[in-house]
Amino acid sequence: MTRPEPGPAVASGVHRSDSQAPRRAASSTAEYSGPPPELPGVEHRYVRTSEGLRIHVAEAGPSDGSSIMLVHGFPQNWWEWHRMIGPLAADGYRVLAPDLRGAGWSDAPRGRYLKAEMAEDLLAVLDQLGVERTWIAAHDWGGPPAFILLLRHPQRVAGFAGFNTLAPWLKLDGPNLRHAWAYYYQFPLMFPRIIGSPAQRYQRWLTRWSGGGYDWPAEDAEIYLSRLRDPARAYAGSQWYRTFLTSEFLSWSRGEYADAHVEVPLRWVTGLKDPAITPVLHHGYETYASDIAFEHIPDVGHWIVEQAHDLVLERLRSYLGH
């Protein structure tokens, strides 16, 4: 069920409104305005954070089912998980797929986009929708804010599955320093004009490079990239990278979260054709966790959720005990 975005005067809480046919991006010059794309069984809801920001959530499945939150990466939005939402809902899970602050159909304010603030947005989703505890699956930039939610509010998270992503446990040891060259691609993304340019050539090249040759289906690509042609969202995306490179990288490397110890299950699945997020970056994670496992998938790149969606769904079902 597709819902249009409520106007800015709507009061805080959970928002719904009447159905409206969506408009989807169909070309590189498509409109970025309009409601989210339809997906059978999905209801689009909007919650307000304590800061007054509106966060969009695609929800499916029974309201009394065990919850799983699916957190997208960059430059994607909730649609990244659309192949998993229906099957998990059919299994009886309450599926929540939020758009992170600045992405998709959530608000895109001016600001730094600290991942800790984005973690509090995810907490607001749980609070507003009455979810006491949830499993979380995250990809790419969805990983750090989702993981910080786990670290700051461990009673709210039953387990974490990370797909080609990181925790805020960075180490400046030899292997990681030798791998630092792979982060060069992030520097152009500090500039909104590159992210939101009409042709988005850099984004399209980056998709193929980080995917190890894999490219998104055309419809998926336009649902993702058309939203970033909105100047506010191009700015937001640039801040995800700028704040990490100028602030969070150093604070995380200095051990901002090094005192944490995680008791719930942690599962890391990494496609080995990803040139940036590689297993070397997970070195030492086991010292912070009681129950952790790593899996490496050959012939799959960074966009594992799209490229190996059947594998990702099977892994999620196994983690959830279905």
C-alpha positions as CSV (number, residue, x, y, z in Angstrom):
1,M,0.0,0.0,0.0
2,T,1.5,3.3,-1.1
3,R,1.0,6.4,1.0
4,P,1.8,10.0,-0.1
5,E,4.1,12.1,2.1
6,P,2.3,14.1,4.7
7,G,2.6,17.8,4.8
8,P,4.9,19.6,7.2
9,A,2.1,20.7,9.5
10,V,1.2,17.1,10.5
11,A,1.6,16.5,14.2
12,S,4.3,14.2,15.6
13,G,3.9,10.5,15.8
14,V,3.0,7.9,13.2
15,H,1.4,9.3,10.0
16,R,-0.8,7.7,7.4
17,S,-2.8,9.1,4.5
18,D,-4.9,8.0,1.5
19,S,-3.6,5.8,-1.3
20,Q,-2.0,7.5,-4.3
21,A,-0.4,5.9,-7.4
22,P,3.4,6.4,-7.2
23,R,5.6,7.9,-9.9
24,R,8.8,6.0,-10.5
25,A,11.9,7.3,-12.1
26,A,12.3,5.9,-15.6
27,S,15.3,7.7,-17.0
28,S,18.4,9.6,-15.9
29,T,16.3,12.9,-16.1
30,A,13.3,11.6,-14.2
31,E,11.6,13.6,-11.5
32,Y,12.8,12.9,-8.0
33,S,9.6,14.0,-6.4
34,G,6.6,11.8,-5.6
35,P,5.7,9.0,-3.3
36,P,7.7,5.8,-2.8
37,P,7.3,3.0,-5.3
38,E,4.6,0.4,-4.5
39,L,5.4,-3.0,-3.2
40,P,2.6,-5.5,-2.4
41,G,1.9,-5.8,1.3
42,V,3.9,-2.7,2.2
43,E,2.5,0.2,4.1
44,H,4.4,3.5,4.1
45,R,4.5,5.2,7.4
46,Y,6.2,8.3,8.8
47,V,7.4,8.9,12.3
48,R,8.8,12.0,14.0
49,T,12.0,12.0,15.9
50,S,12.6,14.0,19.0
51,E,14.3,16.6,16.8
52,G,11.1,16.9,14.7
53,L,12.5,15.1,11.7
54,R,10.2,12.9,9.6
55,I,11.5,9.4,9.0
56,H,9.9,7.2,6.3
57,V,9.4,3.5,7.1
58,A,8.2,0.8,4.8
59,E,6.5,-1.8,6.9
60,A,5.1,-5.2,6.2
61,G,4.0,-8.3,8.0
62,P,1.9,-8.9,11.2
63,S,2.0,-6.2,13.8
64,D,2.5,-8.8,16.5
65,G,5.3,-10.6,14.7
66,S,8.9,-10.7,15.8
67,S,10.6,-7.7,14.3
68,I,13.5,-7.3,11.9
69,M,14.7,-3.9,10.8
70,L,16.5,-3.7,7.4
71,V,18.8,-0.7,7.1
72,H,20.0,0.4,3.6
73,G,23.3,1.8,2.5
74,F,24.4,4.6,0.1
75,P,23.2,5.7,-2.4
76,Q,20.2,3.4,-1.9
77,N,17.1,3.7,0.1
78,W,14.5,1.3,1.6
79,W,14.0,-0.2,-1.8
80,E,17.3,-2.0,-1.6
81,W,15.6,-4.6,0.5
82,H,12.4,-5.0,-1.6
83,R,13.2,-8.6,-2.6
84,M,13.4,-9.7,1.1
85,I,10.5,-7.7,2.6
86,G,7.6,-9.9,1.2
87,P,9.2,-13.3,1.9
88,L,10.1,-12.3,5.5
89,A,6.6,-10.8,6.1
90,A,5.1,-14.1,4.8
91,D,7.3,-15.9,7.3
92,G,5.4,-14.0,10.0
93,Y,8.0,-11.3,10.8
94,R,7.2,-7.6,11.2
95,V,9.5,-6.1,8.7
96,L,10.6,-2.4,9.1
97,A,12.7,-0.8,6.3
98,P,13.4,2.8,7.2
99,D,15.0,5.4,5.0
100,L,17.9,6.9,6.9
101,R,18.0,10.6,7.6
102,G,18.7,12.3,4.3
103,A,17.8,9.4,2.1
104,G,14.8,8.1,0.2
105,W,11.6,9.7,1.5
106,S,12.9,10.8,5.0
107,D,13.7,14.4,5.8
108,A,17.0,15.7,4.6
109,P,17.9,18.7,6.9
110,R,21.1,20.7,6.9
111,G,23.6,19.3,9.4
112,R,26.6,17.0,10.0
113,Y,24.8,13.6,9.7
114,L,26.7,12.0,12.6
115,K,26.1,8.3,12.6
116,A,25.2,8.5,16.3
117,E,22.4,10.9,15.4
118,M,21.2,8.6,12.7
119,A,21.2,5.7,15.3
120,E,18.8,7.8,17.4
121,D,16.5,8.2,14.4
122,L,16.3,4.4,14.2
123,L,15.6,4.2,17.9
124,A,12.7,6.7,17.3
125,V,11.3,4.3,14.7
126,L,11.2,1.5,17.2
127,D,9.7,3.7,19.9
128,Q,7.0,5.3,17.7
129,L,6.0,1.9,16.2
130,G,5.9,0.2,19.6
131,V,8.8,-2.3,18.9
132,E,10.5,-3.4,22.0
133,R,13.3,-5.5,20.5
134,T,14.4,-6.3,16.9
135,W,16.9,-8.1,14.8
136,I,18.8,-5.7,12.5
137,A,20.3,-6.4,9.1
138,A,22.3,-3.6,7.5
139,H,24.4,-2.9,4.4
140,D,27.1,-0.4,3.7
141,W,26.5,2.9,5.4
142,G,23.5,1.4,7.1
143,G,25.9,-0.6,9.3
144,P,27.5,2.1,11.5
145,P,24.3,3.8,12.6
146,A,22.5,0.5,13.1
147,F,25.5,-0.9,15.1
148,I,25.7,2.3,17.2
149,L,22.0,1.7,18.1
150,L,23.0,-1.8,19.3
151,L,25.9,-0.4,21.3
152,R,23.9,2.4,22.9
153,H,20.7,0.6,23.4
154,P,21.6,-3.1,23.7
155,Q,18.3,-4.1,25.2
156,R,16.5,-3.1,22.0
157,V,18.5,-5.3,19.6
158,A,18.3,-9.1,19.5
159,G,21.0,-9.6,16.9
160,F,22.8,-8.0,14.1
161,A,23.6,-9.1,10.5
162,G,26.1,-7.0,8.5
163,F,26.3,-7.3,4.7
164,N,29.4,-5.7,3.3
165,T,29.5,-3.1,6.0
166,L,31.5,-2.1,9.1
167,A,31.1,-1.5,12.8
168,P,32.6,1.7,14.4
169,W,35.5,-0.4,15.5
170,L,38.4,0.9,13.3
171,K,42.0,-0.1,13.8
172,L,45.0,1.8,12.4
173,D,47.1,-1.4,12.3
174,G,49.3,-2.5,9.5
175,P,46.7,-4.4,7.4
176,N,44.2,-1.6,7.7
177,L,46.8,1.1,6.8
178,R,47.8,-0.9,3.7
179,H,44.2,-1.1,2.7
180,A,43.6,2.7,3.1
181,W,44.2,3.3,-0.6
182,A,40.7,1.8,-1.2
183,Y,39.0,4.8,0.4
184,Y,40.1,7.3,-2.3
185,Y,36.7,6.9,-3.9
186,Q,35.0,8.6,-0.9
187,F,36.6,12.0,-1.4
188,P,34.7,13.0,-4.5
189,L,31.5,12.1,-2.6
190,M,32.1,14.9,-0.2
191,F,30.7,17.3,-2.8
192,P,27.0,17.5,-3.5
193,R,27.4,18.5,-7.1
194,I,29.0,15.1,-7.9
195,I,26.4,13.2,-6.1
196,G,23.4,15.1,-7.6
197,S,24.7,15.9,-11.1
198,P,22.2,15.3,-13.8
199,A,24.1,12.4,-15.4
200,Q,25.5,11.1,-12.1
201,R,28.5,9.6,-14.0
202,Y,30.6,9.2,-10.9
203,Q,27.9,7.3,-9.0
204,R,27.3,5.0,-12.0
205,W,31.0,4.3,-12.4
206,L,31.3,3.7,-8.6
207,T,28.5,1.2,-8.7
208,R,30.3,-0.9,-11.3
209,W,33.7,-0.6,-9.6
210,S,32.6,-1.5,-6.1
211,G,30.3,-4.2,-7.4
212,G,33.2,-6.0,-9.0
213,G,31.6,-5.5,-12.4
214,Y,28.0,-6.0,-11.2
215,D,25.6,-3.2,-11.9
216,W,22.1,-2.7,-10.5
217,P,19.0,-3.4,-12.5
218,A,18.0,-0.3,-14.4
219,E,14.8,0.2,-12.4
220,D,16.6,-0.1,-9.0
221,A,19.3,2.3,-10.2
222,E,16.8,5.0,-11.0
223,I,14.8,4.6,-7.8
224,Y,18.1,5.1,-5.9
225,L,19.8,7.8,-8.0
226,S,16.7,9.9,-8.9
227,R,16.2,10.7,-5.2
228,L,19.8,12.0,-5.1
229,R,19.0,14.5,-7.8
230,D,17.2,16.4,-5.1
231,P,19.7,19.0,-4.0
232,A,18.8,18.5,-0.3
233,R,19.5,14.7,-0.6
234,A,22.7,15.3,-2.6
235,Y,23.9,17.5,0.3
236,A,22.9,14.9,2.9
237,G,24.8,12.1,1.1
238,S,27.9,14.3,0.9
239,Q,27.6,14.9,4.6
240,W,27.6,11.1,5.3
241,Y,31.0,11.0,3.8
242,R,32.4,14.4,4.9
243,T,31.5,13.8,8.5
244,F,33.1,10.4,8.5
245,L,36.3,11.5,6.8
246,T,36.8,14.7,8.8
247,S,35.6,13.5,12.2
248,E,34.2,10.0,12.8
249,F,37.1,8.1,11.2
250,L,39.5,9.6,13.8
251,S,37.2,9.3,16.8
252,W,36.3,5.7,15.9
253,S,40.0,4.8,15.4
254,R,40.9,6.3,18.7
255,G,38.5,3.9,20.4
256,E,35.2,5.8,20.9
257,Y,33.4,2.4,21.0
258,A,36.3,0.2,22.1
259,D,34.9,-0.4,25.6
260,A,31.8,-2.0,24.3
261,H,31.2,-5.8,24.5
262,V,28.3,-7.3,22.6
263,E,26.4,-10.3,23.9
264,V,23.8,-10.8,21.1
265,P,24.7,-12.7,17.9
266,L,26.7,-10.8,15.3
267,R,26.9,-12.2,11.7
268,W,29.1,-10.6,9.1
269,V,28.7,-11.6,5.4
270,T,31.1,-10.1,2.9
271,G,31.2,-10.4,-0.9
272,L,34.9,-10.7,-1.8
273,K,34.7,-8.8,-5.0
274,D,34.2,-5.6,-3.1
275,P,37.4,-3.6,-3.3
276,A,36.6,-1.3,-0.4
277,I,34.8,-3.3,2.3
278,T,37.0,-6.4,2.7
279,P,37.5,-8.9,5.6
280,V,40.7,-7.2,6.7
281,L,38.5,-4.4,8.1
282,H,36.8,-6.8,10.4
283,H,40.1,-7.9,12.0
284,G,39.8,-7.9,15.8
285,Y,36.0,-7.7,16.0
286,E,35.9,-11.0,17.8
287,T,37.5,-9.4,20.9
288,Y,34.3,-7.3,21.3
289,A,31.7,-10.0,21.0
290,S,30.6,-13.2,22.7
291,D,28.9,-14.7,19.6
292,I,30.3,-13.7,16.2
293,A,30.7,-15.4,12.9
294,F,32.1,-14.3,9.5
295,E,31.2,-15.6,6.1
296,H,33.0,-14.7,2.8
297,I,31.2,-15.0,-0.5
298,P,33.3,-15.4,-3.6
299,D,32.2,-13.8,-6.9
300,V,30.0,-11.2,-5.2
301,G,30.8,-7.5,-4.9
302,H,29.7,-4.7,-2.7
303,W,26.0,-4.7,-3.7
304,I,25.4,-8.1,-2.2
305,V,21.8,-7.4,-1.2
306,E,20.8,-6.9,-4.9
307,Q,23.3,-9.3,-6.5
308,A,22.9,-12.2,-4.2
309,H,19.4,-11.6,-2.8
310,D,18.5,-15.2,-2.5
311,L,21.6,-15.9,-0.4
312,V,20.9,-12.8,1.7
313,L,17.3,-14.0,2.3
314,E,18.4,-17.5,3.2
315,R,21.0,-16.1,5.7
316,L,18.5,-13.9,7.3
317,R,16.0,-16.7,7.7
318,S,18.7,-18.9,9.3
319,Y,19.8,-16.1,11.7
320,L,16.2,-15.5,12.7
321,G,15.7,-19.2,13.3
322,H,13.0,-19.7,10.7
